[in-house]
Amino acid sequence: MDDQGLEDAAIFLMSLGEHEASEVFKHLTPKEVQRLGETIARMKSVSRERYDGVLNKFATDAHGQSALVSDTDEYVKAVLRKALGDDKANLLIDRILQGSDVSGIESLKWMDASAIAELLRNEHPQIVAAILVHLEYDQVADVLKQMPERVRNEVLVRVATLDGIQPAALKDLNEVLGKVLAGGDRMRKSSLGGIKPAAEIINMMGSAVETSVLDYIREADNDLAQKIMDNMFTFDDLVKVDDKGIQSLLKEVQSESLIIALKGATPELRDKIFKNMSSRAAETLKEDLEARGPVRVADVESEQKEMLKIVRRLADEGVIVLAGGGDDQFL
């Protein structure tokens, strides 16, 4: 969801009232709740035209700006507590309105990367790997960036070679994090870890870290490194996507993000992008690229990562087809 969509969703939720909005929040992921909560917290008012456009059926008597709620901070707290209960809500409220962190596998999904890295910094790499595979790949990538290179590499080797987690091991993780998980000995083996998750995590970490990790894994197990590489899809691999797929991707990417991402693209990929735009749009993009001064590598990689998230979603939806270094399709 882009910034426009987030703001529209925030306006709609604030128009519903606390009870109805809390019912919506119950069906969202931690990341979605965080992004919407942050958007609500910073929106103090909205133009009447914008309000009418989002609701499409309500009129307003306000002129210029129409206040939606009197205290957005308190609104966020009240809605999240009703939707998630006090414990989870307090975790997310702390992140939205600045605060603290706590532990627990489920709680990790509501914490920022630096807090998770600090929580796990003294644990064995095997334990860290078994915990992190419960999280979303981009969150894992951010956590691993906070860790020393040696630990990061060892954890990813273990993620790649992890073949599920037995119930007894889950109990051990409970003790490590101080949280009791349901299921007991009758719980099925969880299908977590493996080559593909390791590849997707490395994809999210940026080229500099990627090289270091793969070199480390290659020294320990060359075949494992090759299997991971076969399952990776990098930004430059977009050149392998067919024209229809590129056109679908471009419909979902804002021009500013595209400009920054292409600052670090190969000439072949740039040409591929230009070819799938109208001649006028392509000329405008070329001019914008030339006019844009130097851009930090971190900013380029960040925008490329965001585009790869869109690519992954479109691939999951069957809109585009991706292939890695090997013969198998992935993502």
N, C-alpha and C positions, 0 to 999 in steps of 0.2 A: 504494500500500500504506500503510495507517495504522500508527500506532505499535504497536498490538497485533499486527498482522500482521508487522511488522518484528521484533519481539521473538520471536514464535513461530518465524519463519524462522531467526533467530540461534540460538535454543535447538536447533533441529533440526540446523543445520549443525555446531554445536559437539558434538553427540552423535555425528556421523558419523565424526569423526577427520579429520586433516589431508588425507590423500590423497583421500578421497571428497568432502570439502568443496571441495577445490581443483578437482575436476572440475565441480562445480556452478558455481563462480565463473567458469569459462571461458565459460559461456553467458550471462552477465549483462552489461549495459551499464555503462560507467564510473560513471554516476549510481547505479545499483542496487548496484554493488560498494561504492561509497563509503558509501551509507546503511546497508547491512548490516554493513560493516566497522566503522563508527562505533558501531552498536548492539552488536556483539560486544565491542568494546573497552571499553564502559562496563558490560557485564553481568558481574559477578563471580560471582554465584550466582543460583539460582532455586528457588522453593518446589517441594517434591516433587509437590504437586498439579498445579502448572503444567507441570512436566517430564512427568509422566504423561499429561496432557491433550494435549500437543503430540505426543509420540511414539505414544501410544495403544496401545502394546504392550510397553513396558518398565516394570519395577518398580524401585524404588530402596529401599535400606536406610537412606538418610539421613533424619533427622528435621528438620522445619522448613525448612532450607535445604540444597540439594545443590550443591556446587561442581562445575562442568562441566569447566573446565580450570584448571590451577594458575596460569598466567600468560596472561591474555587478550591482552596486548600482543604477546607473542611468538607466540601462536597466530595472530593476525591477520597478522603479518609472514610466518610460515611458509606459511600457506594462500595468501596473495596471491602470494608469490614462486613457489610451485609452479604456481598457476593462470595467472599472467600473465607470468612471467619477471621477472628482477631489475629491468630498466629501468622497465617500467610499474608494477610492484609498488611500487618505491621512490617513484615519483611519488605514488601514492595513499596509501602508508604515511605519507609526509610530511604529507599533508592530514589524515589521520585522527588521527595522533599528534603533529601540529604539526611543520612543517618547511619545506622550500624548494620552489622551482619551476624548471622547465626549459622548453625551447622545442620546436617541431615541431608540424605541423598535428595529427597524431594525439595528441600529448602535450597539446595544448590542452584536449582533452576531459577530461583528468584534473586540470586546474589550476583554481584559483579565479578569480573575475572580476577582482579587483584585480591579480593577477599577469599575466593576459592583457592587461589594459588598459595596464599598464606596459610590457610587451613590445612592444606595437604603437603606443605613443604618438607615435613619431617617423615612422611610416610614412604614405604618402599614403592618403587616404580610399578610393581605388579598390582599393589593396592590402588595406587593412583589411577592406573589404566582401567581397573575394574570399576572404579567409581565414575570416571569421566565418560565411559561409554554410555552412561545413562542420560547424558546431556546432548543438546543439539550440537552439531559439528562446528558451527561457527563460534559457539560459546567455548567449546573445548579448545579451539585454535587460539582464542584470546587468552585462555587460562595458561596454555603451554608457552605462550610468548612471555609470560611473567616468570617462567621458571628458568634456572640455569640451563645452558645448552646441553650439558651431559645428561641431566635429568630428563629434559625434554626428549632427547633422542632415545633414551632407554624406555621411556613411557610409550613412545610411538612404536617401538619394536614390539612391545608387549601388547599394544592395541592390535597390531597387525596379526599377531600369532594367537590372540585370544579366541577360544572356541566355545563361546557361551559361558555362563556363570551358574554353578551349581547352587542349590538352596543353602548348603552349609557355608559356602563362600559368601553368600548374601548376608548370612547371620554375622559373619566376621566383619563385614562392612558396616553392619548396624552398630557393632561395638565401637568400630573406629570412629564413626560419626555420631554416636550417641542417639541413634534413632532406631526404633523397632519397626521392621517391615512386616507386612502381613504375608501369610502363605505357608510358612513353616516348611517341614520336610516334604510335604506333598506338592509344593510349588513346582511347576514345570521349569525345566532348564531354560533360562532366558537367552534368546538368540541375539547376543550382543558381541561386538568386536569383530575382527576379521580384516581381510585385505581391503575391501571396499570402504569401510569406515575410516581406516587409516589413511587411504588415498584421499578421501573427501576432507578429512581434517587437515592434511598437509596442503591440499589445494587452498584452504582458507588462510594459511599462515604467511603467504607472500614468498616471492622468489628467493630472497636471501636465506631465510630459514629453511625453505624447501631444499635447497642445495646441500646445506649442512646435514639435515636429517637423512636425506637419501644417501649421502656419502657414508654416513655412520652405519646405516642399515646395510649398505653394500659391503662394507668391510666385514660385518658379522655374518651376513647371509646374502650372497649375490642374487640367488634365485628369488628370495623374498623381495628384495629391492626391485627386481625387474617386474614381479607380479604387481607390486604397488604402482610402479610407473605405468604399467599397462592399463591400470584402472583410474589413472589421473586424467583430468581434463583441465588444461590451463587456458588462460585468456587467449593466447595466440592460437590455440586449437580451434577457435571460432572460425578460422579460415576453412576448416573442413566441413562446416555446417552448410547445407544447401541454401540456395538463394531464398526460398520460401521461408526457411527457418530464420535467416537473418532479418528478413522483412518483419516477421512476427516479433522478433526481439526488439527491433528499432521502434515499434509501436509502443513499447512499454518503458523505454528509456528516455529520460529528460535530456534535452540537448546539452545542458551544462555538464551533466554527468558523463555524457558521451565524449565531449571535448577533452575532459581531464583524463578519462580512461584511454583514449586514443593517443595521448601524448606518449604513452609507453608501448604502443603497438608497433608491430612490424609493418613495413611498407605493404607487404602482401595483404595483411588484414585490413589496413586502411583502404586499399583499393577495393577489397571485397565489400566493405561498408559503403563506400562511395557508389559502387555499382548498383547497390540495392536501394538507392535513394533517387528521388527525382533530380534532374540535372541542376535545377535551381537550388534545392536543398543541399546537394553535394557541394556546389560552389560556395554556398554560405558556410558550410562546415569547414571546408578547406581554408577559407578566409579567417574564420574564427580560430582555427588551429595555428595558423601563421601569426595571428595577432596576439595570441596568448603567450605570455612570457614563460619563464621557467616555472615548473610545478614540482613541489616536493614529491619524492619517490613514494613516501607514505600515503600521500593524497591520491596519487595515481593508482597504487595498489588497492587502496580502500574502494575507489570507484569501480575498479575492475572486479573486485570481490563482490560488490553489490550487483554488478551485471551478471556475474556467474550464478548468483542466487536466483536471478530471474531466469537464466538459462536452465538451471536445474528444475525450477518449477514448471517451465514450459515443456521440458523433457518428460517430467512426471505426468503432465497432462496429455502427452502424446502429440503436442503441437510441433515439436522438433525432435530430431533423432541425433544423438551424440554417439561418438565412438572414441575409444582411447587409443593407446599405442598398439594394442593387440587387436584380435578379431572380434572380441565380445563387445556388445553394446553395454553401456553403463549409465549411471545416474538416472 
